[in-house]
Amino acid sequence: MFHGDYKGEMNMDIRKVAYEKFRLQWMLDHGYTLSDLIRQIQLCLDEQDEDESINLDVVFEEWEYSFGFNGSIWPCFDEFLETEYLNFDYMRSLLSGAEFEKYTEEMDGDIDAISF
């Protein structure tokens, strides 16, 4: 999971930024909201032992890989990189102007992999 404010960071890993945005878009495309996500994670938290320390990253990862939205979840990072990330038009619609510029700079060396 990506942490921190990546806006304005010159060293941002555009692949991770794109994947975070892709996961949000996946939720919207499948009719889920951030409230739905929070409710689902709360269900996982409710199953934790009271004596256990709670790490939200661990709970989120458990939910993502074990439950999802009634068994449905976005593609994993590697699958995203092999499909959506290579779709130039999709990435243009997903990323901000500065992010898309970073994406095109990164992909310039691998232009043959991009689909239009």
N, CA and C atoms as a LAMMPS dump frame, in Angstrom:
ITEM: TIMESTEP
0
ITEM: NUMBER OF ATOMS
348
ITEM: BOX BOUNDS ff ff ff
-5.0000000000000000e+02 5.0000000000000000e+02
-5.0000000000000000e+02 5.0000000000000000e+02
-5.0000000000000000e+02 5.0000000000000000e+02
ITEM: ATOMS id mol type element x y z
1 1 1 N 0.843 -1.165 0
2 1 2 C 0 0 0
3 1 3 C 0.893 1.234 0
4 2 1 N 0.475 2.257 -0.709
5 2 2 C 1.247 3.49 -0.783
6 2 3 C 0.883 4.384 0.382
7 3 1 N 1.874 4.996 0.989
8 3 2 C 1.644 5.891 2.119
9 3 3 C 2.23 7.255 1.81
10 4 1 N 1.626 8.259 2.378
11 4 2 C 2.189 9.599 2.262
12 4 3 C 1.589 10.388 1.123
13 5 1 N 1.994 11.614 1.068
14 5 2 C 1.523 12.531 0.043
15 5 3 C 2.484 12.487 -1.124
16 6 1 N 2.074 11.856 -2.218
17 6 2 C 2.961 11.726 -3.364
18 6 3 C 2.863 12.903 -4.309
19 7 1 N 1.878 13.75 -4.138
20 7 2 C 1.737 14.897 -5.036
21 7 3 C 2.946 15.801 -4.857
22 8 1 N 3.613 16.088 -5.927
23 8 2 C 4.751 16.981 -5.865
24 8 3 C 6.078 16.279 -5.634
25 9 1 N 6.041 15.013 -5.266
26 9 2 C 7.297 14.289 -5.089
27 9 3 C 7.857 13.952 -6.464
28 10 1 N 9.068 14.362 -6.721
29 10 2 C 9.679 14.103 -8.02
30 10 3 C 10.078 12.639 -8.169
31 11 1 N 10.275 11.94 -7.057
32 11 2 C 10.723 10.559 -7.105
33 11 3 C 9.571 9.572 -6.963
34 12 1 N 8.35 9.998 -7.21
35 12 2 C 7.224 9.101 -7.016
36 12 3 C 7.356 7.868 -7.911
37 13 1 N 6.959 6.721 -7.363
38 13 2 C 6.901 5.505 -8.152
39 13 3 C 5.558 5.522 -8.86
40 14 1 N 5.574 5.918 -10.106
41 14 2 C 4.329 6.119 -10.845
42 14 3 C 3.535 4.83 -10.959
43 15 1 N 4.213 3.697 -10.924
44 15 2 C 3.498 2.414 -10.976
45 15 3 C 2.614 2.255 -9.737
46 16 1 N 3.139 2.608 -8.567
47 16 2 C 2.361 2.486 -7.333
48 16 3 C 1.242 3.521 -7.282
49 17 1 N 1.544 4.73 -7.721
50 17 2 C 0.518 5.776 -7.765
51 17 3 C -0.63 5.329 -8.676
52 18 1 N -0.289 4.826 -9.848
53 18 2 C -1.305 4.378 -10.801
54 18 3 C -2.118 3.218 -10.234
55 19 1 N -1.458 2.296 -9.538
56 19 2 C -2.168 1.15 -8.974
57 19 3 C -3.141 1.586 -7.886
58 20 1 N -2.737 2.535 -7.05
59 20 2 C -3.65 3.039 -6.022
60 20 3 C -4.879 3.665 -6.667
61 21 1 N -4.669 4.448 -7.695
62 21 2 C -5.797 5.08 -8.38
63 21 3 C -6.644 4.031 -9.108
64 22 1 N -5.998 3.035 -9.679
65 22 2 C -6.704 1.943 -10.347
66 22 3 C -7.626 1.221 -9.367
67 23 1 N -7.123 0.952 -8.154
68 23 2 C -7.948 0.243 -7.167
69 23 3 C -9.17 1.08 -6.78
70 24 1 N -9.002 2.381 -6.635
71 24 2 C -10.16 3.235 -6.358
72 24 3 C -11.144 3.218 -7.526
73 25 1 N -10.622 3.296 -8.737
74 25 2 C -11.492 3.274 -9.911
75 25 3 C -12.197 1.926 -10.041
76 26 1 N -11.491 0.845 -9.713
77 26 2 C -12.097 -0.488 -9.75
78 26 3 C -13.301 -0.531 -8.813
79 27 1 N -13.135 0.019 -7.602
80 27 2 C -14.249 0.025 -6.653
81 27 3 C -15.444 0.776 -7.231
82 28 1 N -15.199 1.959 -7.787
83 28 2 C -16.283 2.744 -8.371
84 28 3 C -16.946 1.999 -9.527
85 29 1 N -16.133 1.402 -10.397
86 29 2 C -16.664 0.674 -11.548
87 29 3 C -17.505 -0.529 -11.141
88 30 1 N -17.242 -1.066 -9.952
89 30 2 C -17.973 -2.237 -9.47
90 30 3 C -19.038 -1.871 -8.434
91 31 1 N -19.321 -0.56 -8.315
92 31 2 C -20.411 -0.107 -7.464
93 31 3 C -20.076 0.013 -5.985
94 32 1 N -18.791 0.039 -5.637
95 32 2 C -18.379 0.154 -4.241
96 32 3 C -17.852 1.551 -3.952
97 33 1 N -18.014 1.968 -2.711
98 33 2 C -17.556 3.281 -2.278
99 33 3 C -16.508 3.107 -1.178
100 34 1 N -15.909 4.211 -0.769
101 34 2 C -14.973 4.157 0.35
102 34 3 C -15.692 3.715 1.622
103 35 1 N -16.944 4.094 1.774
104 35 2 C -17.729 3.647 2.935
105 35 3 C -17.879 2.129 2.931
106 36 1 N -18.107 1.539 1.759
107 36 2 C -18.184 0.086 1.662
108 36 3 C -16.862 -0.549 2.09
109 37 1 N -15.767 0.027 1.648
110 37 2 C -14.449 -0.484 2.009
111 37 3 C -14.241 -0.417 3.521
112 38 1 N -14.597 0.699 4.117
113 38 2 C -14.432 0.855 5.565
114 38 3 C -15.292 -0.159 6.315
115 39 1 N -16.536 -0.367 5.874
116 39 2 C -17.403 -1.364 6.521
117 39 3 C -16.801 -2.758 6.426
118 40 1 N -16.238 -3.086 5.263
119 40 2 C -15.632 -4.407 5.085
120 40 3 C -14.423 -4.588 5.998
121 41 1 N -13.601 -3.578 6.097
122 41 2 C -12.423 -3.658 6.962
123 41 3 C -12.851 -3.718 8.428
124 42 1 N -13.918 -3.014 8.766
125 42 2 C -14.431 -3.076 10.14
126 42 3 C -14.849 -4.496 10.499
127 43 1 N -15.43 -5.225 9.55
128 43 2 C -15.788 -6.62 9.802
129 43 3 C -14.554 -7.449 10.14
130 44 1 N -13.453 -7.205 9.434
131 44 2 C -12.202 -7.903 9.741
132 44 3 C -11.681 -7.502 11.116
133 45 1 N -11.771 -6.229 11.43
134 45 2 C -11.323 -5.749 12.741
135 45 3 C -12.15 -6.378 13.863
136 46 1 N -13.445 -6.531 13.623
137 46 2 C -14.322 -7.115 14.634
138 46 3 C -13.951 -8.566 14.933
139 47 1 N -13.316 -9.243 13.978
140 47 2 C -12.909 -10.631 14.167
141 47 3 C -11.577 -10.762 14.902
142 48 1 N -10.875 -9.659 15.101
143 48 2 C -9.587 -9.683 15.796
144 48 3 C -9.805 -9.916 17.285
145 49 1 N -8.879 -10.634 17.911
146 49 2 C -8.917 -10.801 19.363
147 49 3 C -8.704 -9.444 20.012
148 50 1 N -9.401 -9.207 21.091
149 50 2 C -9.284 -7.919 21.775
150 50 3 C -7.866 -7.674 22.277
151 51 1 N -7.161 -8.744 22.602
152 51 2 C -5.807 -8.611 23.134
153 51 3 C -4.776 -8.365 22.031
154 52 1 N -5.161 -8.619 20.787
155 52 2 C -4.235 -8.443 19.666
156 52 3 C -4.03 -6.967 19.364
157 53 1 N -2.796 -6.593 19.088
158 53 2 C -2.578 -5.227 18.625
159 53 3 C -3.05 -5.164 17.175
160 54 1 N -3.587 -4.043 16.808
161 54 2 C -4.193 -3.902 15.482
162 54 3 C -3.285 -3.08 14.589
163 55 1 N -2.959 -3.649 13.464
164 55 2 C -2.185 -2.971 12.442
165 55 3 C -3.086 -2.891 11.213
166 56 1 N -3.528 -1.7 10.859
167 56 2 C -4.481 -1.56 9.752
168 56 3 C -3.931 -2.069 8.429
169 57 1 N -2.627 -1.927 8.198
170 57 2 C -2.047 -2.459 6.965
171 57 3 C -2.229 -3.971 6.891
172 58 1 N -2.01 -4.646 8.014
173 58 2 C -2.159 -6.103 8.062
174 58 3 C -3.623 -6.496 7.889
175 59 1 N -4.51 -5.778 8.557
176 59 2 C -5.941 -6.068 8.434
177 59 3 C -6.407 -5.843 6.998
178 60 1 N -5.966 -4.75 6.39
179 60 2 C -6.351 -4.475 5.004
180 60 3 C -5.836 -5.578 4.079
181 61 1 N -4.588 -5.976 4.265
182 61 2 C -4.02 -7.03 3.425
183 61 3 C -4.783 -8.339 3.607
184 62 1 N -5.138 -8.667 4.839
185 62 2 C -5.919 -9.881 5.091
186 62 3 C -7.269 -9.796 4.393
187 63 1 N -7.926 -8.645 4.522
188 63 2 C -9.213 -8.463 3.864
189 63 3 C -9.066 -8.586 2.341
190 64 1 N -8.037 -7.907 1.804
191 64 2 C -7.826 -7.886 0.353
192 64 3 C -7.612 -9.289 -0.209
193 65 1 N -6.79 -10.088 0.456
194 65 2 C -6.434 -11.407 -0.064
195 65 3 C -7.378 -12.519 0.374
196 66 1 N -8.148 -12.292 1.433
197 66 2 C -8.997 -13.367 1.944
198 66 3 C -10.493 -13.141 1.731
199 67 1 N -10.916 -11.881 1.666
200 67 2 C -12.348 -11.613 1.622
201 67 3 C -12.754 -10.794 0.407
202 68 1 N -12.221 -9.596 0.295
203 68 2 C -12.637 -8.695 -0.774
204 68 3 C -14.086 -8.284 -0.593
205 69 1 N -14.668 -7.795 -1.654
206 69 2 C -16.08 -7.42 -1.644
207 69 3 C -16.876 -8.657 -2.049
208 70 1 N -17.304 -9.408 -1.055
209 70 2 C -18.038 -10.659 -1.314
210 70 3 C -17.274 -11.56 -2.272
211 71 1 N -15.968 -11.628 -2.104
212 71 2 C -15.121 -12.496 -2.916
213 71 3 C -14.541 -11.84 -4.157
214 72 1 N -14.967 -10.635 -4.475
215 72 2 C -14.439 -9.931 -5.652
216 72 3 C -13.403 -8.91 -5.203
217 73 1 N -12.346 -8.789 -5.976
218 73 2 C -11.302 -7.814 -5.666
219 73 3 C -10.573 -7.454 -6.958
220 74 1 N -9.928 -6.318 -6.948
221 74 2 C -9.172 -5.84 -8.1
222 74 3 C -8.014 -6.791 -8.405
223 75 1 N -7.495 -6.728 -9.631
224 75 2 C -6.319 -7.534 -9.978
225 75 3 C -5.113 -7.152 -9.11
226 76 1 N -4.22 -8.097 -8.924
227 76 2 C -3.008 -7.83 -8.148
228 76 3 C -2.108 -6.845 -8.906
229 77 1 N -1.125 -6.323 -8.212
230 77 2 C -0.217 -5.321 -8.761
231 77 3 C 0.451 -5.807 -10.044
232 78 1 N 0.979 -7.037 -10.029
233 78 2 C 1.679 -7.551 -11.209
234 78 3 C 0.754 -7.678 -12.41
235 79 1 N -0.467 -8.139 -12.189
236 79 2 C -1.427 -8.249 -13.29
237 79 3 C -1.778 -6.866 -13.834
238 80 1 N -1.946 -5.906 -12.932
239 80 2 C -2.207 -4.526 -13.343
240 80 3 C -1.076 -4.02 -14.247
241 81 1 N 0.172 -4.286 -13.842
242 81 2 C 1.32 -3.815 -14.632
243 81 3 C 1.37 -4.459 -16.012
244 82 1 N 0.843 -5.657 -16.128
245 82 2 C 0.872 -6.377 -17.41
246 82 3 C -0.312 -6.043 -18.308
247 83 1 N -1.328 -5.389 -17.751
248 83 2 C -2.53 -5.113 -18.552
249 83 3 C -2.855 -3.618 -18.57
250 84 1 N -3.602 -3.156 -17.582
251 84 2 C -4.066 -1.766 -17.568
252 84 3 C -2.929 -0.764 -17.66
253 85 1 N -1.822 -1.057 -16.988
254 85 2 C -0.701 -0.112 -16.978
255 85 3 C -0.113 0.093 -18.37
256 86 1 N -0.283 -0.87 -19.234
257 86 2 C 0.248 -0.769 -20.597
258 86 3 C -0.745 -0.125 -21.567
259 87 1 N -1.935 0.214 -21.08
260 87 2 C -2.954 0.826 -21.922
261 87 3 C -2.834 2.351 -21.814
262 88 1 N -2.233 2.95 -22.81
263 88 2 C -1.932 4.379 -22.845
264 88 3 C -3.181 5.233 -22.598
265 89 1 N -4.266 4.932 -23.31
266 89 2 C -5.487 5.733 -23.176
267 89 3 C -6.084 5.598 -21.779
268 90 1 N -6.084 4.383 -21.24
269 90 2 C -6.61 4.192 -19.892
270 90 3 C -5.791 4.978 -18.88
271 91 1 N -4.485 4.909 -18.997
272 91 2 C -3.617 5.605 -18.054
273 91 3 C -3.798 7.122 -18.162
274 92 1 N -4.015 7.612 -19.373
275 92 2 C -4.253 9.048 -19.556
276 92 3 C -5.53 9.465 -18.821
277 93 1 N -6.548 8.608 -18.819
278 93 2 C -7.801 8.938 -18.135
279 93 3 C -7.687 8.781 -16.616
280 94 1 N -6.756 7.973 -16.153
281 94 2 C -6.629 7.669 -14.734
282 94 3 C -5.754 8.668 -13.979
283 95 1 N -4.682 9.102 -14.614
284 95 2 C -3.668 9.909 -13.935
285 95 3 C -3.875 11.399 -14.148
286 96 1 N -3.348 12.187 -13.219
287 96 2 C -3.348 13.644 -13.393
288 96 3 C -2.334 13.992 -14.485
289 97 1 N -2.301 15.236 -14.892
290 97 2 C -1.371 15.666 -15.934
291 97 3 C 0.076 15.393 -15.584
292 98 1 N 0.492 15.768 -14.373
293 98 2 C 1.88 15.555 -13.947
294 98 3 C 2.195 14.073 -13.806
295 99 1 N 1.24 13.311 -13.309
296 99 2 C 1.445 11.865 -13.17
297 99 3 C 1.557 11.199 -14.537
298 100 1 N 0.694 11.632 -15.468
299 100 2 C 0.743 11.051 -16.814
300 100 3 C 2.063 11.383 -17.497
301 101 1 N 2.569 12.574 -17.262
302 101 2 C 3.879 12.947 -17.819
303 101 3 C 4.961 12.019 -17.273
304 102 1 N 4.927 11.756 -15.982
305 102 2 C 5.884 10.837 -15.358
306 102 3 C 5.734 9.441 -15.957
307 103 1 N 4.501 9.003 -16.158
308 103 2 C 4.215 7.705 -16.769
309 103 3 C 4.813 7.624 -18.175
310 104 1 N 4.58 8.647 -18.997
311 104 2 C 5.101 8.604 -20.364
312 104 3 C 6.625 8.632 -20.382
313 105 1 N 7.228 9.358 -19.429
314 105 2 C 8.694 9.348 -19.334
315 105 3 C 9.202 7.948 -19.008
316 106 1 N 8.544 7.291 -18.076
317 106 2 C 8.953 5.944 -17.693
318 106 3 C 8.745 4.952 -18.829
319 107 1 N 7.633 5.1 -19.531
320 107 2 C 7.295 4.141 -20.584
321 107 3 C 8.018 4.418 -21.891
322 108 1 N 8.648 5.574 -22.012
323 108 2 C 9.342 5.922 -23.252
324 108 3 C 10.356 4.86 -23.651
325 109 1 N 11.011 4.28 -22.683
326 109 2 C 11.992 3.245 -22.978
327 109 3 C 11.36 1.929 -23.366
328 110 1 N 10.052 1.781 -23.125
329 110 2 C 9.364 0.532 -23.407
330 110 3 C 8.115 0.806 -24.247
331 111 1 N 8.236 1.692 -25.2
332 111 2 C 7.09 2.137 -25.995
333 111 3 C 6.419 0.988 -26.743
334 112 1 N 7.15 -0.055 -27.082
335 112 2 C 6.559 -1.188 -27.779
336 112 3 C 5.551 -1.945 -26.926
337 113 1 N 5.657 -1.831 -25.606
338 113 2 C 4.745 -2.545 -24.708
339 113 3 C 3.405 -1.848 -24.56
340 114 1 N 3.317 -0.574 -24.896
341 114 2 C 2.097 0.209 -24.683
342 114 3 C 1.07 -0.118 -25.744
343 115 1 N -0.191 -0.284 -25.298
344 115 2 C -1.28 -0.449 -26.249
345 115 3 C -2.075 0.843 -26.31
346 116 1 N -2.625 1.126 -27.468
347 116 2 C -3.375 2.36 -27.659
348 116 3 C -4.814 2.038 -27.97
